[in-house]
Amino acid sequence: MGDLVPRDRLIKNGLKGFGAVGGGMGILILKALSTNLIVGLIAAGLVAVIGVTIGSSKEDRTAGLITLGVAAVTAVAAIVPGLRWLMSISGWGLIAAGGITLFRFFRNLKKRI
């Protein structure tokens, strides 16, 4: 129960937590940008380019596909304003999941000290 978590898994959990919180904040920012049709579509295009760039390496393919999904949702939310609430749910959900992961990360980091 009080076992130490291996260092590589500890680092991976920390990166997941920070990435989830950052991704959730990014989705909420994109939601705000999607209130304007042109700005929302431009932001979705930029996020899609970033997703393709991230997904070009084999080990980061999943992250690239997720980023492309966020770009698609941003474009749809810019065109159909009634779907922006989905971005709110996903953004806050990612922040909450990242917060839980970060809590576990810091708890396990404290055990190592």
C-alpha positions in Angstrom: 0.0 0.0 0.0 2.8 2.4 0.8 5.0 1.1 -2.0 7.1 3.5 -4.0 6.0 4.2 -7.6 8.7 3.6 -10.1 10.4 6.8 -11.3 9.4 6.4 -15.0 5.7 5.9 -14.1 5.9 8.8 -11.7 7.2 11.1 -14.4 4.6 9.8 -16.9 1.8 10.5 -14.4 3.1 14.0 -13.8 3.2 14.8 -17.5 -0.3 13.4 -18.0 -1.6 15.6 -15.2 0.0 18.8 -16.5 -1.0 17.9 -20.0 -4.6 17.3 -19.1 -4.9 20.6 -17.1 -3.3 22.5 -20.0 -5.5 20.8 -22.6 -8.6 21.6 -20.6 -7.6 25.2 -20.4 -6.9 25.2 -24.1 -10.3 23.8 -24.9 -12.0 26.5 -22.8 -9.9 29.1 -24.6 -10.9 27.6 -28.0 -14.6 27.7 -26.8 -14.3 31.4 -26.2 -12.6 31.9 -29.6 -15.4 29.9 -31.4 -18.0 32.6 -30.5 -16.8 34.4 -33.7 -17.2 32.3 -36.8 -14.1 33.5 -38.6 -11.8 33.5 -35.6 -13.1 30.1 -34.5 -12.4 28.6 -37.9 -9.0 30.1 -38.0 -8.2 28.8 -34.5 -9.5 25.3 -35.5 -7.3 25.4 -38.6 -4.2 26.3 -36.5 -5.0 23.5 -34.0 -5.4 21.0 -36.9 -2.0 21.9 -38.2 -0.5 21.5 -34.7 -2.3 18.1 -34.5 -0.9 16.9 -37.8 2.6 18.0 -36.7 2.3 16.3 -33.3 0.9 13.1 -34.9 3.8 12.8 -37.4 5.9 10.8 -34.9 4.8 7.3 -34.2 4.9 7.6 -30.3 2.8 10.8 -30.3 0.2 9.6 -32.8 -2.6 9.4 -30.2 -1.9 12.9 -29.0 -2.0 14.2 -32.6 -5.4 12.5 -33.2 -6.8 13.9 -30.0 -5.6 17.4 -31.1 -7.3 16.9 -34.5 -10.5 15.9 -32.7 -10.4 19.1 -30.7 -9.9 21.1 -33.9 -12.9 19.4 -35.5 -15.1 20.1 -32.4 -13.9 23.7 -32.4 -14.9 24.1 -36.1 -18.3 22.6 -35.5 -18.8 24.8 -32.4 -18.0 27.9 -34.5 -20.5 26.9 -37.1 -23.2 25.5 -34.8 -23.3 27.7 -31.7 -25.6 25.4 -29.8 -22.9 22.8 -29.4 -20.4 25.0 -27.4 -21.6 23.5 -24.1 -19.9 20.2 -25.2 -16.6 22.1 -25.2 -17.3 23.4 -21.7 -17.9 19.9 -20.4 -14.8 18.4 -22.0 -12.6 21.3 -20.9 -13.7 21.2 -17.2 -13.6 17.4 -17.3 -10.0 17.4 -18.5 -9.1 20.0 -15.8 -10.7 17.8 -13.1 -9.0 14.6 -14.4 -5.7 16.4 -14.6 -6.1 17.7 -11.1 -6.8 14.2 -9.8 -3.7 12.9 -11.6 -1.6 15.7 -10.3 -2.8 15.1 -6.8 -1.7 11.4 -7.1 1.6 12.5 -8.7 2.4 14.9 -5.8 1.3 12.3 -3.2 3.6 9.7 -4.7 6.4 12.2 -5.1 6.1 13.0 -1.4 6.6 9.3 -0.6 9.9 9.3 -2.5 11.3 12.2 -0.5 
